[in-house]
Amino acid sequence: MPHCMVPECTNNSRKTVRISYHRIPKEKGLREAWLARIRRVNPRDMNNSCVCSAHFTPDCFERTLDLVPGYQKRPKLKSDAVPSIFPRSKPEKARSTGRRRNQIRSEQARQEVLSKP
């Protein structure tokens, strides 16, 4: 099941209709351009990562003719297309682990106990 790797994008193939998913390019320069635009802190498996068509302008797609009536062909990205539409205003923040939160909470609780008369 493809899902979009863009932070705060909730598109996935189970719940969306008429949205296509495009793999991160293997070409080094283009891949770096995509990742710089996406601004993902810890990208996971780059070979299987996808970006949905909601993050591309209409001019990023090649125009194709559907030869078979009733069959909709998946839109094809131009070779130099880079995602440019993002719903967020700031980059993704690194997630804190539960372990650090628990340490902070235990320190606060310890200080409260020590400060009581």
C-alpha positions as CSV (number, residue, x, y, z in Angstrom):
1,M,0.0,0.0,0.0
2,P,1.7,3.2,-1.1
3,H,1.5,6.2,1.1
4,C,3.0,9.7,0.8
5,M,6.3,10.3,2.6
6,V,5.8,14.1,2.9
7,P,5.5,15.2,6.5
8,E,1.8,15.9,7.5
9,C,0.5,14.4,4.3
10,T,-2.0,11.6,5.1
11,N,-2.6,10.4,1.5
12,N,-2.5,6.6,1.0
13,S,-3.8,4.3,-1.7
14,R,-6.5,2.9,0.6
15,K,-8.3,6.1,1.2
16,T,-7.6,8.3,-1.8
17,V,-9.0,8.3,-5.3
18,R,-7.4,9.8,-8.4
19,I,-4.1,10.4,-6.7
20,S,-1.0,8.7,-8.1
21,Y,2.2,7.8,-6.2
22,H,5.6,8.4,-7.6
23,R,8.9,6.9,-6.3
24,I,11.8,9.0,-5.3
25,P,14.2,9.2,-8.3
26,K,17.4,7.2,-8.3
27,E,19.4,9.9,-10.1
28,K,21.5,11.6,-7.4
29,G,21.0,15.2,-8.3
30,L,17.2,14.9,-8.7
31,R,16.9,12.8,-5.6
32,E,18.7,15.5,-3.5
33,A,16.4,18.1,-5.0
34,W,13.3,16.1,-4.0
35,L,14.6,15.5,-0.5
36,A,15.5,19.1,0.0
37,R,12.0,20.1,-1.0
38,I,10.3,17.5,1.1
39,R,12.4,18.4,4.2
40,R,12.0,15.0,5.9
41,V,14.2,14.6,9.0
42,N,14.8,10.9,8.9
43,P,13.8,9.4,5.6
44,R,13.5,5.7,5.9
45,D,13.7,3.2,3.0
46,M,14.3,5.5,0.0
47,N,13.9,2.7,-2.5
48,N,10.3,2.2,-1.6
49,S,9.3,5.8,-0.7
50,C,6.7,7.7,-2.6
51,V,5.4,11.2,-3.0
52,C,1.7,11.6,-4.0
53,S,0.6,13.7,-7.0
54,A,-0.9,16.3,-4.7
55,H,2.6,17.7,-4.2
56,F,3.2,18.4,-7.9
57,T,1.8,21.2,-10.1
58,P,-0.1,20.2,-13.3
59,D,2.8,21.2,-15.5
60,C,5.0,18.5,-13.9
61,F,3.0,15.8,-15.7
62,E,3.4,14.6,-19.3
63,R,0.2,14.8,-21.3
64,T,-0.8,11.4,-22.6
65,L,-3.7,10.2,-24.6
66,D,-5.8,7.4,-23.2
67,L,-6.1,4.9,-26.1
68,V,-8.5,2.5,-24.4
69,P,-11.9,4.0,-23.5
70,G,-12.8,3.6,-19.8
71,Y,-9.2,2.9,-18.8
72,Q,-7.4,5.7,-17.0
73,K,-3.7,5.6,-17.3
74,R,-1.5,6.6,-14.4
75,P,-0.1,10.2,-14.9
76,K,3.6,10.2,-15.7
77,L,5.9,12.7,-14.3
78,K,8.3,14.7,-16.5
79,S,11.9,13.7,-16.0
80,D,12.8,17.0,-14.3
81,A,9.7,17.3,-12.1
82,V,10.3,18.2,-8.4
83,P,7.5,18.3,-5.8
84,S,6.6,21.9,-5.0
85,I,3.2,22.0,-3.2
86,F,3.3,21.4,0.6
87,P,0.5,21.9,3.1
88,R,2.8,22.8,6.0
89,S,4.8,25.9,6.8
90,K,7.7,24.6,8.8
91,P,10.0,21.5,8.4
92,E,9.4,18.3,10.3
93,K,10.8,18.2,13.8
94,A,12.8,15.2,15.1
95,R,10.6,13.1,17.3
96,S,11.6,12.8,20.9
97,T,11.7,9.3,22.4
98,G,9.4,8.3,25.2
99,R,12.5,7.5,27.3
100,R,13.6,11.1,27.4
101,R,10.1,12.3,28.3
102,N,10.0,9.8,31.1
103,Q,13.3,11.0,32.4
104,I,12.1,14.5,32.5
105,R,8.9,13.5,34.3
106,S,10.7,11.5,36.9
107,E,13.1,14.4,37.5
108,Q,10.2,16.8,38.0
109,A,8.5,14.4,40.4
110,R,11.7,14.0,42.4
111,Q,12.1,17.7,42.7
112,E,8.5,18.1,43.9
113,V,9.1,15.4,46.5
114,L,12.3,17.1,47.7
115,S,10.7,20.5,47.8
116,K,7.8,19.5,50.1
117,P,8.4,20.2,53.8
